[in-house]
Amino acid sequence: MGSRILRSLAIVIALALLPPGTAAQVNRRSWTIVGADLADGSGRALRRANVRFVGDRVVSVGPGVPQRGDTIVNGAGLVVAPGFIDIHNHSAEELANDPAAATQVAQGITTVVVGPDGGSPWPIGEYLAERRRSPAAVNIAAFAGHATVRRLVMGDDFKRPARADEVARMAMLVDQAMREGAMGLSSGLEYEVGGYAETSELVELSKVAAKYGGVYMSHIRDEADKSFDALREAIAIGERARIPVQISHIKLGTVGVWHKAAEAIAIVEAARKRGVDVTADEYPYNAWSSTITVLVPDKRYDYPPSVEKALADVGGAANVLIVRHAAHPDYEFRTLDAVAKDRKMTPVELFIQIVRDGGAGVVCTSMVDDDMRAFYQQVWVMVASDGGIGTRHPRGAGTFPRVLGRYVRDERWLTLPEAIRKMTSAPAERLKLAQRGRIVAGAFADLVLFNPKTVVDRSTFSEPSILPAGIEKVFVGGELVWDGGKPVSARPGQVLVR
Ligand SMILES: [Zn+2]
C-alpha cells in the first residue's frame, strides 16, 4: 500500500475513534469579548480584560486585541465569568427530552452534575454513552447513587441494615460505576432506601469511591432537630474512608435548630482542622416545596398531636403556604393559618381536613436567612441548585442569578468575585475537573456574560420555570448556547468523567 493510502486510512481510523460529541474540537471559530469586567473564578477582584477564545479553548486573557476573523462581543458594562458548575443537579432524566436545557443555560450553568441524593442513572457507563451520542447544550458529569446500588442488591427487602455479603456486592457496583467515570458516591439518608443504611455500609462503599479519587456527597440523615449528629456522621464517613465529603444543600430546617449555623459551622471547621476534607453546597431559598404530608415525619396525618408538632417544627401554620389543592382552589396561595382563621378552625383541624380531601401542594418556609447567610459566608460552601429541568421549585430556574442579584448586589452577603468562585472554581476543584472553573489561557471556553446591575431570578413558587434576567450570553466549549434571552441550537455539551 502506498503511503498516501496509509495516511488516509489513518485519518479515517482516527475520525472513527473520535467519540461523538467532540464537535467542539473541530470548531475553529474565534471570538474576542472586549471590555467586560473579568471574574476569573479565582475569587480575585474584578479587572478589565479581553477574553479571546478559539475553538473550545481560551487562548488569551488580558489587554490583547481581537484578531482578524474574530467575532467581537462588546462586553461593556458586563461581567465575564467561567460557566457555572452545578454540583447538585436533578436534570439526569430530563436532559434527554430537553437538550437545549433553557432553564439551566439561562442561569449561566454550563455543567450539570447529576445523580445526587443517592439516586443515579444506571449503569453510569451506558447513561454517559447515551449523553455522548445525543449531546446537550451543557456538559454533564454523574455521581453513582447509594440508594440505586442498594436497591439493585437488596431489591424490595431494603428496610434493614445490609448484610456483609450485600455490602460486598454493592461495593462491586460502586467499583464498576467509578471505572465508568462516576465522580463519586452520593447518598440520600433522609429518604426511604438509603435511610436504612448503617454508617459502616457507607464507609465501606466510600472506600471504593476513594480508591478512584472520588468524592462522598451526601444529603445527610437529618436536616432538622438532629442536624448536628447527621453532620458528624458524614464527617466520620469521610474520616474513616479517607474520602473528601460534600454536604449537599446544607440547611437547618426546624425551629429547634434555627439560628444555630455557628454550631454547624464549628463542627465542619473542627473536622477541616483535623485534616478531613469537608465542603458543602447551599441553595439560596429559605423554603421548600412538596406535598403537605411530608410535614409529618411519623406519617400520622390525622393524629392531632403529630400534626401539631409538625406545624410547630416549621415555625407555625403561617409558614405553610397552600399552592395546590384540587378540592378547594380558593385556598391556593393562602397560608394554612389564614385559611384556618377564615374557616374558624384550628390549623391542625384544617390540615387533617385537607389531607382527607386529597392532600395539597405546599411551600414551607422553614429556614431562616441568618443561617443561610452564615453558611454562604464560609469559604467551603458552594452554590448549587438542588434543582434542574422541570423542578417544581423556583431554584430549578433561578438559583445562580438569585445569588448574584439578591445576595450579592442587594443584600451584600458576598462579594461578586467570591460568589463566582463558589459557582465555578470551587466545584471544579472539588470534582478535579481539569481546565474548567477558571478563565485562563488553555481553559475550556465555558463562559457566561452577564449584567451585574440587572441579573436576578424571576421564577416563583407558583411559576417555577420563569427564566431569570440579566444573563446575556453563555458559551459551552466555545459555542454559543444562550444569546440575548434565547437558547441557541448548538449542542456542544461534553461528558466529563472522573
Ligand atoms: Zn437532597
Boltz pocket constraint, residues with backbone or C-beta under 6 A from the ligand:
constraints:
  - pocket:
      binder: B
      contacts: [[A, 117], [A, 188], [A, 219], [A, 248], [A, 249], [A, 386]]
      max_distance: 6.0
